[in-house]
Amino acid sequence: MKKKIIISASIFLAFVALFAFNKITSSKEDAVYFTEVKKGLFEITITNSGELLAENSLDIKGPEINMNQMNQRGGNRGGMGGMGMGGGMRIVEMKIQDIVPEGTIVSTGDYIAQIDRSSYSNTLQDENENLKTAKDNLDMKILDTAVVLTNLRDDIKNQKYQVEDAKITLMQSQFEPAATIRKAELDLQKAERNLDQKLREYTMRKAKALREINQQKLKYENQQELVNQLQTFLASFTVKAPAPGMVIYKKDRGGVKVKTGSTLMPFENVVATLPDLSKMLSKVYVNEIEVSKLQPGQKVSISVDAFPNKAYTGTVKTIANIGEQLPNSDAKMFEVIISIDQTDHTLRPSMTTTNKILVKKFDDVVYVPTECVQAGADSIPFVYMKNRTKQFVVIGEANDKNVIVEQGLEPGKQIYVIVPEEAEKFREIGKDLIAVTRERNNAKRLENQRLTELYRKKM
């Protein structure tokens, strides 16, 4: 008797286990093959990766050449050593020998970087030699002028003595024969004439000497200013912080960070930046197909890879008018700048962001997964229902996962996720919606033709 009871209990438990297994298997199959039509909030978004940058930043600049001053100095003589500061300036690339690590906190005047001076190594020495030569020439010119003018003044003094002597001789000859008196008069006139000539010569030689001294003095002053300017220029090869902040490496036109070993041009001499971390932006690139959906003011949900537990909001600030051909991209990409609403000083420039731009929002609509909607050669959309019917639908806008169903479905209904077996045997319903879809498709086709013709006219 006990044995029969045990056998019966075993059989009962086996049936229970089989029923439970079938139930679980059926639930799993339903989860795989079916999904529920939903109703609620529907958002159309564009999601792209980007990077942070500061809205405002202060450039840390390396050596800066003042072309106007250089050309003015160079016009006074043949040139300026390795700087090429003569009639035409020779532009020389400058290499960064050393720079502080990115992210370094600095105060005003702190060391930032050292620029290689090898291209200008002999310039200051040459210009100091030129300055010494200019000073020697000025001193020599002053000395020579002093000697010449002193000799001229002595000649004038001697000539004055001769005039006085001729006057005395004339006075003493009053009782001499007429010929003797006449000769004395001529000697006085000659002496006075020589004195007048020496006075005029002295005046002319003095004016000429002063002019030459002033010219030499101007050359010396110009050379001194040039040396001072070069000393200031070479001092700028040691780059220091213009203000307190965090050092962020500058990116060149190719998007590569300027660092140790990088080359600077005199007219692109920004070594690094000091960003204002109180207001940050997120820069993203959107392809040419999707950029037409964007406009300033659209809301954005932002996450930062470095802080996965934090969420930020933002607003589309600007959209580029011209696309760029970025590496590893076949389509033209448009730069989009997003302003971040929150202030968070833990955010740093160049951090990677994920930006979800809200293009449109529908508050209460019916929607299903995109893969549930099928279409034949006639492009008429439909879904397969769990009750083995083929339901024609009118669809609206879609996002990356779901599509709005404007007509044909009610929320809560079960539909196939994939095409079911023997789908051709499903009963078709909702055929009246085919005309609605065709009317919409025709309207879209006509609108596309109108836009194409308008574009051709503009071309």
HUVEN-V131357 format. One record per pair of residues at least 12 apart in sequence whose ideal C-beta (glycine too) atoms are under 10 Angstrom apart, sorted by the first residue. I is the first residue (numbers start at 1). J is the second residue. If there is no record, write none. Layout:
# HUVEN-V131357
I;J
I;J
This chain:
# HUVEN-V131357
30;386
30;414
31;417
32;417
32;418
33;384
33;386
33;414
33;415
33;416
33;417
33;418
33;420
33;421
34;372
34;384
34;385
34;386
34;413
34;414
34;415
34;416
34;417
34;418
34;420
35;368
35;369
35;371
35;372
35;386
35;413
35;414
35;415
35;416
35;417
36;368
36;386
36;411
36;412
36;413
36;414
36;415
37;366
37;367
37;368
37;369
37;372
37;383
37;385
37;405
37;408
37;409
37;410
37;411
37;412
37;413
37;414
37;415
38;365
38;366
38;367
38;368
38;369
38;402
38;405
38;409
38;411
38;412
38;413
39;364
39;365
39;366
39;367
39;405
39;409
39;410
39;411
39;412
40;362
40;363
40;364
40;365
40;366
40;367
40;411
41;361
41;362
41;363
41;364
41;365
41;367
42;360
42;361
42;362
42;363
42;364
42;365
42;366
42;367
42;396
42;397
42;398
42;399
42;402
42;403
42;404
43;301
43;356
43;358
43;359
43;360
43;361
43;362
43;399
43;402
44;293
44;357
44;358
44;359
44;360
44;361
44;362
44;397
44;398
44;399
44;400
44;402
44;404
45;293
45;298
45;299
45;300
45;301
45;355
45;356
45;357
45;358
45;359
45;360
45;361
45;399
45;400
46;284
46;286
46;287
46;290
46;291
46;293
46;294
46;298
46;300
46;336
46;355
46;356
46;357
46;358
46;359
46;399
46;400
47;284
47;300
47;301
47;354
47;355
47;356
47;357
47;399
47;400
48;282
48;284
48;285
48;286
48;287
48;290
48;333
48;336
48;338
48;353
48;354
48;355
48;356
48;357
49;282
49;284
49;285
49;305
49;352
49;353
49;354
49;355
50;281
50;282
50;283
50;284
50;285
50;286
50;300
50;302
50;335
50;336
50;337
50;338
50;351
50;352
50;353
50;354
50;355
51;281
51;282
51;283
51;284
51;304
51;305
51;349
51;350
51;351
51;352
51;353
52;275
52;277
52;280
52;281
52;282
52;283
52;302
52;304
52;306
52;338
52;340
52;347
52;348
52;349
52;350
52;351
52;352
52;353
53;248
53;251
53;273
53;275
53;280
53;281
53;282
53;283
53;337
53;348
53;349
53;350
53;351
54;245
54;246
54;248
54;273
54;274
54;275
54;276
54;277
54;278
54;279
54;280
54;281
54;347
54;348
54;349
55;275
55;276
55;277
55;278
55;279
55;280
55;281
55;317
55;337
55;339
55;340
56;273
56;274
56;275
56;276
56;277
56;278
56;279
56;281
57;245
57;248
57;250
57;272
57;273
57;274
57;275
57;276
57;277
57;349
58;241
58;242
58;243
58;244
58;245
58;272
58;273
58;274
58;275
58;276
59;242
59;250
59;269
59;270
59;271
59;272
59;273
59;274
60;99
60;106
60;112
60;113
60;239
60;240
60;241
60;242
60;243
60;245
60;247
60;248
60;250
60;269
60;270
60;271
60;272
60;273
60;274
61;112
61;236
61;239
61;242
61;250
61;264
61;268
61;269
61;270
61;271
61;272
62;94
62;96
62;112
62;113
62;114
62;115
62;236
62;237
62;238
62;239
62;258
62;264
62;265
62;266
62;268
62;269
62;270
62;271
62;272
63;92
63;94
63;115
63;117
63;120
63;232
63;233
63;234
63;235
63;236
63;237
63;238
63;239
63;264
63;266
63;269
63;271
64;233
64;236
64;266
64;267
64;269
65;83
65;85
65;89
65;91
65;92
65;233
65;236
65;266
65;267
65;269
66;229
66;232
66;233
67;85
67;89
67;91
67;266
67;267
69;85
69;225
69;226
69;229
69;233
70;83
70;84
70;85
70;86
70;89
70;226
70;229
70;230
70;233
71;85
71;86
71;87
71;88
71;89
72;85
72;222
72;225
72;226
73;85
73;86
73;127
73;222
73;223
73;225
73;226
73;227
73;229
73;230
74;86
74;87
74;88
74;89
74;226
75;87
75;222
76;218
76;219
76;221
76;222
76;223
76;225
76;226
77;130
77;134
77;219
77;222
77;223
77;226
79;126
80;120
80;123
80;126
80;127
80;130
80;223
80;226
80;227
80;229
80;230
81;120
81;121
81;122
81;123
81;124
81;125
81;126
81;127
81;129
81;130
81;230
82;118
82;119
82;120
82;121
82;122
82;123
82;124
82;126
83;119
83;120
83;123
83;124
83;126
83;127
83;226
83;229
83;230
83;233
84;123
85;123
85;127
85;226
85;229
85;230
89;266
90;119
91;265
91;266
91;267
92;118
92;119
92;120
92;265
92;266
93;116
93;119
93;263
93;264
93;265
93;266
94;115
94;116
94;117
94;118
94;119
94;120
94;237
94;262
94;263
94;264
94;265
94;266
94;269
94;271
95;115
95;116
95;117
95;118
95;119
95;260
95;261
95;262
95;263
95;264
96;113
96;114
96;115
96;116
96;239
96;258
96;259
96;260
96;261
96;262
96;263
96;264
96;271
96;272
97;113
97;114
97;115
97;116
97;117
97;118
97;237
97;260
97;261
98;111
98;112
98;113
98;114
98;115
98;116
98;238
98;239
98;260
98;261
99;111
99;112
99;113
99;114
99;115
99;239
99;247
99;249
99;258
99;259
99;260
99;261
99;262
99;271
99;272
100;112
100;113
100;239
100;241
100;247
100;249
100;260
100;272
101;247
101;249
101;259
102;246
102;247
102;248
102;249
102;257
102;259
102;272
102;348
102;349
102;350
103;246
103;247
103;248
103;249
103;348
103;349
103;350
104;241
104;245
104;246
104;247
104;248
104;272
105;241
105;244
105;245
105;246
105;247
106;240
106;241
106;242
106;243
106;244
106;245
106;246
106;247
106;272
106;274
107;241
107;243
107;244
107;245
108;240
108;241
108;242
108;243
108;244
108;245
109;240
109;241
109;242
109;243
109;244
110;240
110;241
110;244
110;247
111;238
111;239
111;240
111;241
112;238
112;239
112;240
112;241
112;242
112;247
112;271
112;272
112;274
113;237
113;238
113;239
113;240
113;247
113;258
113;259
113;260
113;262
113;264
113;271
113;272
114;237
114;238
114;239
114;260
115;234
115;236
115;237
115;238
115;239
115;264
115;269
115;271
116;237
116;261
116;263
116;264
117;234
117;237
117;238
120;230
120;233
120;234
120;237
121;234
123;230
123;233
123;234
124;227
124;230
124;231
124;233
124;234
126;230
127;223
127;224
127;226
127;227
127;228
127;229
127;230
127;231
128;223
128;227
128;230
128;231
130;219
130;220
130;223
130;226
130;227
131;219
131;220
131;222
131;223
131;224
131;225
131;226
131;227
131;228
132;223
133;219
133;220
133;223
134;216
134;217
134;218
134;219
134;220
134;221
134;222
134;223
134;224
134;226
134;227
135;216
135;217
135;219
135;220
135;223
135;224
136;220
137;216
137;217
137;219
137;220
138;213
138;214
138;215
138;216
138;217
138;218
138;219
138;220
138;221
139;216
139;220
140;216
141;209
141;212
141;213
141;214
141;215
141;216
141;217
141;220
142;209
142;212
142;213
142;216
142;217
144;209
144;212
144;213
145;205
145;206
145;208
145;209
145;210
145;212
145;213
146;209
148;202
148;205
148;206
148;208
148;209
149;202
149;205
149;206
149;209
149;210
151;202
151;205
152;198
152;199
152;201
152;202
152;203
152;205
152;206
152;209
153;198
153;202
153;206
155;194
155;195
155;198
155;201
155;202
156;194
156;195
156;197
156;198
156;199
156;201
156;202
157;198
158;194
158;195
158;198
159;191
159;192
159;193
159;194
159;195
159;196
159;197
159;198
159;199
160;191
160;192
160;195
160;198
160;199
161;191
161;195
162;187
162;188
162;190
162;191
162;192
162;194
162;195
163;187
163;188
163;189
163;190
163;191
163;192
163;193
163;194
163;195
163;196
164;188
164;191
165;187
165;188
165;191
166;184
166;185
166;186
166;187
166;188
166;189
166;190
166;191
166;192
167;184
167;187
167;188
167;191
167;192
168;184
168;188
169;183
169;184
169;185
169;187
169;188
169;191
170;183
170;184
170;185
170;186
170;187
170;188
170;189
171;184
171;188
172;184
173;185
173;187
236;269
239;269
239;271
239;272
241;272
241;274
242;274
243;274
244;274
245;273
245;274
245;275
245;276
245;277
246;272
246;273
246;274
246;275
246;277
246;345
246;348
246;349
247;271
247;272
247;273
247;274
247;275
248;272
248;273
248;274
248;275
248;277
248;348
248;349
248;350
249;262
249;271
249;272
249;273
249;349
249;350
250;262
250;264
250;268
250;269
250;270
250;271
250;272
250;273
251;270
251;273
251;349
251;350
252;264
252;265
252;268
252;270
253;268
254;327
255;326
255;327
257;272
257;350
258;270
258;271
258;272
258;273
259;271
259;272
273;349
275;347
275;348
275;349
275;350
277;343
277;344
277;345
277;346
277;347
277;348
277;349
278;343
278;344
278;345
279;339
279;340
279;343
280;302
280;304
280;312
280;314
280;338
280;339
280;340
280;342
280;343
280;344
280;345
280;347
280;348
280;349
280;351
280;353
281;314
281;317
281;318
281;337
281;338
281;339
281;340
281;349
281;353
282;300
282;302
282;304
282;312
282;314
282;317
282;336
282;337
282;338
282;339
282;340
282;347
282;351
282;352
282;353
282;354
282;355
283;318
283;335
283;336
283;337
283;338
283;353
283;355
284;300
284;302
284;316
284;333
284;334
284;335
284;336
284;337
284;338
284;353
284;354
284;355
284;357
285;320
285;323
285;324
285;326
285;329
285;332
285;333
285;334
285;335
285;336
286;319
286;320
286;323
286;331
286;333
286;334
286;335
286;336
286;355
286;357
287;323
287;326
287;329
287;330
287;331
287;332
287;333
287;334
288;323
288;331
288;332
288;333
288;334
289;331
289;332
290;331
290;334
290;336
290;357
290;359
291;319
291;320
291;323
291;331
291;332
291;333
291;334
291;335
291;336
292;319
292;334
293;357
293;359
293;360
294;316
294;319
294;334
294;336
294;357
294;359
295;316
295;319
295;359
296;315
296;316
296;317
296;318
296;319
296;336
296;337
296;339
297;315
297;316
297;317
298;314
298;315
298;316
298;319
298;336
298;338
298;357
298;358
298;359
298;360
299;313
299;314
299;315
299;316
299;338
299;341
299;356
299;357
299;358
299;359
299;361
300;312
300;313
300;314
300;315
300;316
300;317
300;336
300;338
300;339
300;340
300;341
300;353
300;355
300;356
300;357
300;358
301;313
301;314
301;354
301;355
301;356
301;357
301;358
302;314
302;338
302;340
302;341
302;342
302;353
302;354
302;355
302;356
302;357
303;352
303;353
303;354
303;355
303;356
304;340
304;344
304;346
304;347
304;348
304;351
304;352
304;353
304;354
305;351
305;352
305;353
305;354
306;346
306;347
306;348
306;351
306;352
306;353
307;344
307;346
307;347
307;351
308;354
310;342
310;344
310;346
310;347
311;342
312;338
312;340
312;341
312;342
312;344
312;347
312;353
312;355
313;338
313;339
313;340
313;341
313;342
314;337
314;338
314;339
314;340
314;341
314;342
314;353
314;355
314;356
314;357
315;338
315;339
315;340
315;341
315;357
316;336
316;337
316;338
316;339
316;355
316;357
316;358
316;359
317;336
317;337
317;338
317;339
317;340
318;335
318;336
318;337
318;338
318;339
319;334
319;335
319;336
319;337
320;333
320;334
320;335
320;336
320;337
321;334
321;335
322;334
322;335
323;335
336;355
336;357
338;353
338;355
338;357
340;353
340;355
359;397
359;399
360;397
360;399
362;396
362;397
362;404
365;396
365;397
365;402
365;404
365;405
365;406
365;411
366;393
366;396
366;404
366;405
366;406
366;407
366;408
366;409
366;410
366;411
366;412
366;413
367;395
367;396
367;397
367;398
367;399
367;401
367;402
367;403
367;404
367;405
367;406
367;409
367;411
368;383
368;393
368;395
368;402
368;403
368;404
368;405
368;409
368;411
368;413
368;415
368;417
369;401
369;402
369;403
369;415
369;417
370;395
370;398
370;399
370;400
370;401
370;402
370;403
371;401
371;402
371;403
371;416
371;417
371;418
371;419
372;384
372;393
372;402
372;403
372;405
372;409
372;415
372;416
372;417
372;418
373;393
373;395
373;398
373;402
373;403
373;405
373;415
374;390
374;393
374;416
374;418
374;419
374;423
375;395
375;437
378;434
378;437
378;438
378;441
379;437
379;438
379;441
380;392
380;393
380;394
380;431
380;433
380;434
380;435
380;437
380;438
380;441
381;393
381;394
381;395
381;403
381;405
381;408
381;433
381;434
381;437
382;395
382;408
382;426
382;428
382;429
382;430
382;431
382;433
382;434
382;437
383;395
383;405
383;408
383;409
383;413
383;415
383;416
383;417
383;430
384;415
384;416
384;417
384;418
384;419
384;420
384;423
384;426
385;409
385;413
385;414
385;415
385;416
385;420
385;426
385;427
385;429
386;413
386;414
386;415
386;416
386;420
387;413
387;414
387;415
387;426
387;427
387;429
388;416
388;420
388;422
388;423
388;425
388;426
388;427
389;415
389;426
389;427
389;428
389;429
389;430
390;416
390;420
390;423
390;424
390;425
390;426
390;427
390;428
390;429
390;430
390;431
391;405
391;408
391;409
391;413
391;415
391;426
391;427
391;428
391;429
391;430
391;433
392;407
392;408
392;428
392;429
392;430
392;431
392;432
392;433
392;434
392;436
392;437
393;405
393;406
393;407
393;408
393;409
393;415
393;430
393;433
393;436
393;437
394;406
394;407
394;408
394;409
394;430
394;433
394;434
394;436
394;437
394;439
394;440
395;407
395;408
395;409
395;437
395;440
396;440
406;433
406;436
406;440
407;430
407;432
407;433
407;436
407;437
408;429
408;430
408;432
408;433
408;436
408;437
409;430
